């Protein structure tokens, strides 16, 4: 076992690696920004299992690719340590960790998979309709391709500080924009959901084949 101790600081103006937006912390690691977050072999052909644990203030919500395994309150319950379930082997650029003032709504697919839709507290308007699009998209993919969604939960974060759309495995991030419409947001949700199969479950060997991922997601 090799243990590496290191320190990183969130970026303020760039949406890459770990960055901060209005007191909320987001990661965006595609194509090769995972190396800014942690020591790793940051190439799409190499898959790793990630065991994520974070320590954050108790008034914030922490989410990652997998569901929470254990939460421990500390320092008179002002802090919490969140341990997430291990991920399946996956590409480094699909790892995601988000911490902020988030709430969520939950939907259930026809196959009884939970779908959690996170948003900034107090901004729940329109979320139920987008959640319905997300659950429909999972149902359609499973029905059409006969391949079940692999992870125990699919999560979305809909927030203005996010990258426009990113298919992190199990935790899709979507940009909330004042110029967007329900149609535009729905299209991004469906596109990124398709990537959970074409791009996450099955991955390219190198970036010169990224058109395959995007082609399937756009066509389907």
C-alpha positions in Angstrom: 0.0 0.0 0.0 1.3 3.5 -0.9 -0.1 6.5 1.0 0.4 10.0 -0.5 -0.4 13.0 1.6 -1.1 16.2 -0.5 -3.0 19.4 -0.4 -5.0 21.1 -3.2 -6.8 24.4 -3.3 -10.1 24.9 -5.2 -10.0 27.1 -8.3 -12.2 30.2 -8.4 -12.5 31.2 -12.0 -12.0 28.0 -14.0 -14.5 25.1 -14.1 -11.8 22.4 -14.0 -10.5 20.1 -11.4 -12.0 21.1 -8.0 -13.5 24.6 -8.1 -15.7 26.8 -5.9 -18.8 28.7 -7.0 -20.7 30.8 -4.5 -19.6 28.7 -1.6 -20.4 25.4 -3.3 -17.6 23.0 -4.4 -17.8 21.0 -7.7 -15.4 18.8 -9.6 -15.1 18.7 -13.4 -12.4 16.2 -14.5 -12.9 15.7 -18.2 -10.6 15.3 -20.1 -7.5 15.2 -18.0 -8.2 17.3 -14.9 -8.4 14.4 -12.4 -4.6 14.8 -12.0 -5.4 18.2 -10.5 -7.5 16.5 -7.8 -5.5 13.4 -6.9 -2.4 11.4 -8.0 -3.6 9.0 -10.7 -3.1 7.5 -14.1 -5.4 10.0 -15.8 -6.1 8.2 -19.1 -9.5 6.8 -20.4 -8.1 3.4 -21.0 -7.2 2.9 -17.3 -10.0 2.1 -14.8 -9.8 2.4 -11.0 -12.0 1.7 -8.0 -12.5 4.8 -5.9 -13.2 4.8 -2.2 -14.3 8.4 -1.4 -14.6 9.9 2.1 -15.1 13.6 2.7 -15.3 15.7 5.9 -17.5 18.7 5.6 -19.6 21.1 7.8 -22.9 19.5 8.8 -25.0 22.2 7.2 -23.8 21.2 3.7 -24.7 18.3 1.5 -22.0 16.0 0.1 -22.5 13.8 -2.9 -20.3 11.6 -5.0 -20.7 8.9 -7.7 -22.0 6.2 -5.2 -24.6 6.3 -2.4 -23.5 7.1 1.1 -22.3 4.1 3.2 -21.8 5.8 6.5 -22.2 9.3 8.1 -20.3 10.2 11.3 -21.1 13.4 13.2 -18.1 15.1 14.9 -17.3 18.2 16.9 -20.7 18.5 18.6 -22.4 17.7 15.3 -20.9 20.7 13.5 -19.0 18.5 11.1 -19.7 15.3 9.4 -17.6 12.6 7.8 -19.3 11.0 4.8 -18.1 7.6 3.5 -19.4 6.6 0.1 -19.7 3.1 -1.2 -16.8 2.0 -3.5 -17.3 2.7 -7.2 -17.0 0.0 -9.8 -13.8 0.1 -11.9 -14.2 3.4 -13.9 -12.2 6.1 -15.7 -10.7 8.8 -13.6 -12.4 11.6 -15.5 -15.8 10.3 -14.4 -15.1 10.7 -10.7 -17.2 13.5 -9.1 -17.5 15.1 -5.7 -19.9 17.9 -5.0 -20.4 19.8 -1.7 -22.9 22.6 -1.2 -26.2 23.9 0.0 -28.2 21.3 -1.9 -31.6 19.7 -1.5 -33.0 16.9 -3.7 -36.1 15.2 -5.0 -36.3 11.5 -5.6 -37.9 9.5 -8.4 -38.1 5.7 -9.0 -37.7 4.0 -12.3 -39.8 1.1 -13.5 -37.0 -1.3 -12.4 -37.1 0.3 -8.9 -33.9 2.3 -9.3 -33.8 5.5 -7.3 -33.0 8.7 -9.3 -32.0 11.7 -7.1 -32.2 15.2 -8.6 -30.2 17.8 -6.5 -30.6 21.5 -6.7 -29.8 24.6 -4.7 -32.0 25.0 -1.7 -35.0 27.1 -2.4 -34.8 26.6 -6.2 -37.1 23.6 -6.5 -39.3 25.2 -9.2 -39.4 23.0 -12.3 -37.3 20.2 -10.7 -40.1 17.7 -10.6 -40.6 17.9 -14.4 -36.9 17.4 -15.0 -36.8 14.5 -12.6 -39.6 12.9 -14.7 -37.5 13.3 -17.8 -34.5 11.6 -16.0 -36.5 8.6 -14.9 -38.1 8.2 -18.3 -34.6 8.3 -19.9 -33.4 5.5 -17.7 -36.5 3.4 -18.4 -36.2 3.9 -22.1 -32.5 2.9 -22.2 -33.1 -0.2 -20.1 -36.1 -1.2 -22.2 -34.6 -0.6 -25.6 -31.1 -2.1 -25.0 -32.0 -4.7 -22.4 -29.0 -3.7 -20.3 -29.9 -2.6 -16.8 -28.3 0.5 -15.2 -25.3 -0.8 -13.3 -25.1 1.5 -10.2 -27.5 1.5 -7.2 -28.6 5.1 -7.8 -28.4 7.7 -10.6 -28.0 11.3 -9.4 -28.2 14.7 -11.1 -27.0 18.1 -9.9 -28.7 21.0 -11.5 -26.9 24.1 -10.6 -25.7 27.3 -12.3 -22.1 26.7 -11.1 -21.9 23.4 -13.1 -20.4 22.7 -16.4 -23.0 22.6 -19.2 -23.4 18.9 -19.0 -21.1 16.1 -17.8 -21.8 12.4 -17.6 -19.9 11.5 -14.4 -20.7 7.9 -13.6 -23.7 8.0 -11.3 -23.6 11.7 -10.8 -24.5 13.8 -13.8 -23.9 17.6 -13.5 -26.1 20.0 -15.4 -25.8 23.8 -15.7 -28.8 25.8 -14.7 -29.0 28.8 -17.0 -31.3 31.7 -17.1 -31.3 31.4 -20.9 -32.2 27.8 -21.0 -35.7 26.2 -21.6 -37.3 23.0 -20.4 -36.7 21.5 -23.9 -33.0 22.4 -23.8 -32.5 21.1 -20.3 -34.5 17.9 -21.1 -32.3 17.3 -24.1 -29.1 17.6 -22.0 -30.6 15.2 -19.4 -31.3 12.6 -22.0 -27.9 13.0 -23.7 -26.0 12.6 -20.4 -28.2 9.7 -19.3 -27.3 7.8 -22.6 -23.6 8.3 -21.7 -24.1 6.2 -18.5 -24.2 3.3 -21.0 -22.2 4.7 -24.0 -19.2 6.3 -22.4 -19.3 5.2 -18.8 -20.2 1.5 -18.7 -18.4 1.1 -22.1 -15.5 3.5 -22.6 -13.1 4.6 -25.3 -9.5 3.7 -25.3 -8.2 7.2 -26.2 -9.6 10.6 -26.9 -9.4 10.4 -30.6 -12.5 8.1 -30.4 -14.6 10.5 -28.3 -16.8 11.0 -31.3 -18.2 7.5 -30.7 -19.4 8.4 -27.2 -20.9 11.7 -28.4 -22.3 10.2 -31.6 -24.3 7.5 -29.7 -25.5 10.0 -27.1 -26.7 12.5 -29.7 -28.2 10.0 -32.1 -30.1 8.0 -29.4 
